[in-house]
Amino acid sequence: MTRRDYYEILEVGRAASGEEIKKSYRRLALRFHPDRNPGDHDAESRFKEVSEAYEVLSDPSRRRIYDQFGHDGLKGRGFGFHDPADIFREFFEGFGGGIFGDIFGFGPSRRSAPARGGDIDYQMELDLAEVATGVQKKIEISRREACSRCGGTGAEPGTPTPRCSRCGGTGHLRQTRQTLFGIFTSETPCPQCAGRGTVAGESCRECAGRGSIEKHVSIDVKVPPGVETGSILRRRGSGEAGERGGPPGDLNIHIRVKPHELFSREGDDIHSEISISFPLAALGGTVAVPTLEGETELKIVPGTQPGHDFRFRGLGIPRLHGSGRGDLYVHVSVETPAGLTAKQKELLRRFDETLTERNRPSEKGILGKVRRFIQR
């Protein structure tokens, strides 16, 4: 018996639930399984450790003893592994499948349970305006649906459905093999009856015995405002038909937002750029700027410098998981005049001569660029 703390071995806290312990054991057992690590003695030791720890912590009475008295409390209580084969012998024989049967699905043969249908993935492209308002879209998909004629049995209605001769009606084929570490038993759906346990005496004329048929369907999808590239809209039960009476899978709609010619997006905020003339930047005024919902008026304050940002609250993208909207940021650039006439240059020179130290702009600013331009 290992002397390491069982909770530490399974990488869980002492208050972990039974489900958390089972989940952690499954992850570690798969990682250190001898079949996955042939010849790795460290992996073999870890596998035995996690198996031993789970055998104690998965049993409520043993766990209580261990929590109260530690390893010493388990001595003399019939617990302990003497060689690797003991692990599998106790798990499979003494516990009717034990933890491997419980976690990995091995154990006594049983008729196949209903199986959930597969999911369908669909790619949907949206533009930024649709994201801002939300949109109703109709999409076309192909999926397998349960055959309405045979009800998914694959047999022509009114004909017999005898027990499958290959699996004996269990729907599963068992494979058992002896290894150095014990006996491994696995089960796979029977290929002859597709896990149903019965075979069709006469195949359904509609689905040719498959139990499902391919259909092209139109589905209305309501896209909420605020989605972004990478968002997934899930429609429960709109995927492939289940097997043996199982529920259908889901339809997963993956969103991609197309680039916009005017706006870029950062979270719920959007950004745009405008260019204004030097006189407008210097004197101030108003200019129309685009938004996702049309145009709005932007007041340019006198002396606006290149790179100045104006913020419009609530004109961004609606928050997908909350209330309100992001903001619109307008980034301003100032155009340096080009192609000036001689008269225009003279007027700018006179203007430059009137500037004082108080209002003379930095050589890095727009007026500095203009001064260098007219001094050529």
Number of C-alpha atoms within 10 A of each C-alpha: 14 15 9 11 13 26 18 12 19 25 15 16 12 12 9 13 13 14 10 14 21 18 14 17 25 19 11 17 20 13 15 22 17 22 13 12 13 11 10 13 12 11 18 19 16 18 21 21 21 23 24 20 23 24 20 19 24 17 11 11 11 17 19 14 16 18 15 11 11 15 16 11 14 17 11 8 8 7 13 16 16 9 11 15 16 14 19 21 17 15 20 22 12 10 14 15 21 18 23 20 17 14 13 12 13 20 21 12 14 13 15 19 13 14 16 19 22 20 20 18 15 15 10 15 11 19 12 23 16 18 19 21 15 17 14 11 12 9 12 10 14 13 18 18 21 24 21 13 17 21 16 22 26 28 26 21 16 9 12 13 18 12 17 20 13 16 22 14 20 22 26 25 17 16 10 10 9 10 11 8 16 16 15 15 18 16 17 14 18 21 13 16 22 18 25 26 25 24 22 20 15 16 20 22 13 17 21 15 21 19 25 25 17 14 12 11 10 11 12 10 15 12 18 17 19 23 25 20 13 11 14 18 18 17 15 13 17 19 25 23 28 22 24 21 17 13 18 22 20 20 22 19 19 17 19 17 18 12 12 11 8 13 18 15 16 11 13 21 21 21 19 18 16 14 12 16 12 21 14 17 22 17 12 15 13 11 14 12 14 16 19 17 11 8 11 12 10 16 12 18 14 13 14 20 17 17 12 11 16 15 13 16 12 14 20 25 27 23 18 15 9 8 8 14 18 20 20 23 20 22 16 20 20 21 15 13 12 8 7 12 9 10 9 12 17 13 13 17 15 11 11 16 10 10 11 9 6 6 8 13 16 10 12 8 12 20 18 14 15 20 17 10 14 16 9 5
